[in-house]
Amino acid sequence: MIKAVIIDDEQKNISMLSGLLRDYCPQVQLVGSAHNAATGKKLIEETKPQLVFLDVEMPYGSGFDLLRSMPGLEAEVVFITAFDQYALNAFRYAALDYLLKPVNIEQLQDAVHRAGQRVKEKSITANYDLLLSNLDEKDTFKKSIALNDKGQQHIVPLADILYIIADGSYTHIYTVKRSYVTTRNLKDFEQIFPPDIFCRIHHGHLVNKAQIDKVQKGRGGLVIMKDGKQLEIAVRRKEEFMKMLHR
């Protein structure tokens, strides 16, 4: 069984999630709930759960404030939030699970399964420091992303990424120091990376504008990256790419 708590300022949300866990996630043992960051912190300290369902938007202290008050938290956290692209990207950068309101049963089961696996393997992701630093950092270019490569996790600054290349079911991320291979697809990176910095120039290439050395003209053309790599520009993406370069 996975010991869990729910922290949410609305009792109806706690009751609804409790019911879903009871009906669809029998491996979860709910040991308590709280309605704000302060009582939530006390609950976690007293019950020492393995899994925390944490509402992001709460009065008198958000879910993020709770995390800041508990450095070194040794529990899996599944964030519950209304749609907020800024917060969602922060979760994706840190490779943390989140659920949108209203909670989808299948997504809840998936999140619980992943958390259960990490608890069983004693590999708590604990990228909460990365999440909080990215939320506090206003300069997008100074944010970092968590990348999983061959079972190991690496924290990589966005500014260090040169380009990303799709390769079947894998994606190769090339940085100024080394390359990484991940199962996350190229579209996922395109959706979360800032479009004013990263540009899709081809169905298989995403490049960092700041790492471009020069552009060779042609029907589509070529991008020459600062490490010497030549990447083809798709004809249908050329106009949009050239506009981005001059913005």
N, C-alpha and C positions, 0 to 999 in steps of 0.2 A: 504493500500500500504506500501511496505517496501522501505525506502529511501536507495539507494546504490551508491557506487562509485567504479571505477575500477582504480587500480594503476599498470601499466605495462609499461616497457620501449619501447615496440614495438607497434606502432600505429595499425598495422595489427591485433595484438592480441586483442587490445581494440575493434576494429571494429567488429571482429568475435564474441567476447563474448557479445558485445552490441546487435548484431543481434540475438544471441541465447536467450538472456534474453527477447528481444522484442517478439520473436516468440513462446517461450516455457515457459516463466515465467512471465506472465502478471501481477502478484502481485508485481513485482519489478519496482520501479520508479528510473531510473538512473539519478542522479543529477550532475554528473561530472566525470572527469577522469584526471589522472596525469601520468607523465612519469618517475618519480624518487622518491626517498624517501623524499627529501626535499619538493618538490611541493606536494607530496602526504600527508605529514603531514599538510601542510597549507590548503589543500583541506578538509581534515577531520575536522580540527578546524573550518573552515568557514561553512561547510554544515551540520556538525554533523549527519552523516549517521547512520543508524541502521545496515547496512551491508557493509563490505568492501571486495572486491575481490582483493587479494594482491599477486602480482607476487613475488616469492621468489628470483629468480636470476635477479638482476638488477645491472648495473654499478653505481659507485658513491654512493653506499649504498644499501644493500639488503633489502628484506622485513623484515628480522629479525632486521636489524638496525633501520628501521622505528618503529617497536614495542618497541625497547629499548628507543627510543626517546619520546615515549608516554606512560609512566607508568600509569596504571589505565584506559586504553582505554575502554570506555563503548560502544562497538559496536561488533557485531558478525563479525568474520573474516573467510573467506573461502580462503585458500591458493591455489595458482596456481603454479605448479612446473613441471619440467621435472623429469623423474624417478631418484630418489636418495634415496637408501634404508636407509641411515643414517637419512636424513630429514624426510622420511616417518615414521620411527619408532618413531621419536620425536613427530610427530603429533599424532600418535596412543597412545603413553604414556600419552599425555595431553588430549586425547579425543577431538581433534580438527578436523574440516573438511578440506579436501584438494581435489583438482582436478588435475589429471595428464593431461599434454599436449599431444596430442590435446584433448580438453575438450569433454567428452562424455555427450550427451544431458540428458540421464536418470540420470546419476550421478549428473549433474548440478541441475536438478529438485529436486532430493532427498536432496541435500545440502541446496538449497533454502528453501525447505519445513521445514527442521529441524531448520534452522535459523529463519524462520518465526514463528515457534512454540515457540522458546525461547524468541523472541521479544514480542510476544503476552502475554506470561506468565511472562514477565519481569525477566527471569532467564538466563541472559547472562552468558555463561560458564566462560569466562575470565580466562582461564588457561594459559594465555600468560607468566606469570612469571615462571610457571612450564616448559613450552616449552623452554624458554630462558635459564633457569638454567640447564636443561638437555643438551641443545646444548653446553653450556659452559663447562660442566663437562666431562672431558676426561675419568675418571674412571667410567666404566659402572656400577659397583656395588654401586656407590653413587647416581645413578639416582633414580627418583621416578615415580610412575604411578598414574593416576587418576582412581579411581574405583567408579562406581555408584552402590549403594546398597539401595534398598527401596526408591528411589527418592532422595537420598542424595549423594553428591559426597565427596569422601575421597581421600587425597593424601597420598600414601603409598610408603615408600622407598623399592626398590627391595631387599635390604639386609634383610629386615624384613620378607619377604615372605618365609614360610617354604615349603609349597607344595600346589598344586592346584588339585582339584578333580572334574571331570565331573559328572553331575547328571541330566541326561535327557537334557532338554532345558536350564538348569541352570549350573553354575560353581561356586564351593565354593573355595575361596582363604583363606588359613589359614596363619596367621602371628604370630609373637611372642607376639602380644598384643590381637588380636581378629580375628574373621573370617568375611568374606564378601561374599555376594551372588550376582552374576551378570549374566546377560543374554549373555554376551560375551562368545563364545565357547572356549574350551580348545585349539583348533588348532590355534586360533587367538593369544593366549598368547605364544604358542610354536613358532610361526613365528616371533614375535617381541622381545621375550626375548633372551638374549645372550646365544648361545648353549654351551659355555664353562662354564656357571654357572647353567643353568636350563636344565634338561634332562627329556625326555619323557621315562618313564620306563614301561609304560602300556598304553593301549588305553584310560584309564580314569585317569591317574596319571602323573603329571609333578612335579618334585622335584628340590629343590635348593641344589646343590651339597654341599655347605658350611654348610647346616643344617642337613646333614646326620650324625648320630651317629655311626652306624655300619651296615654291610650287613651280613645277614644270608644266608649260602649256601643252595642249594636245586636245584630241576630241573630248576626252574626259580630263586627262592630265594626270600628273603624279604629284604626290606630296613627298618631299624629302625631309625626314625627321632629323633631329639634332644628333642622333646616334648613327646616321647614315642610311637607315632603313627607308626603302622606297615603297610607297603604298599607292595603289591605283584609286583614282577618283571616279566613281560611277557617273556616267553622263547625266542621268536624271537627278543626281545630287549636286552637280557642279555649281549651278546657279545659287542655290541656297548656301552652299559652302563658301563661295566667293563673297556673298553678302555678309556672312558671319565674320569673315576675315577682316572686312573693312569697317565693321561696327566698332 
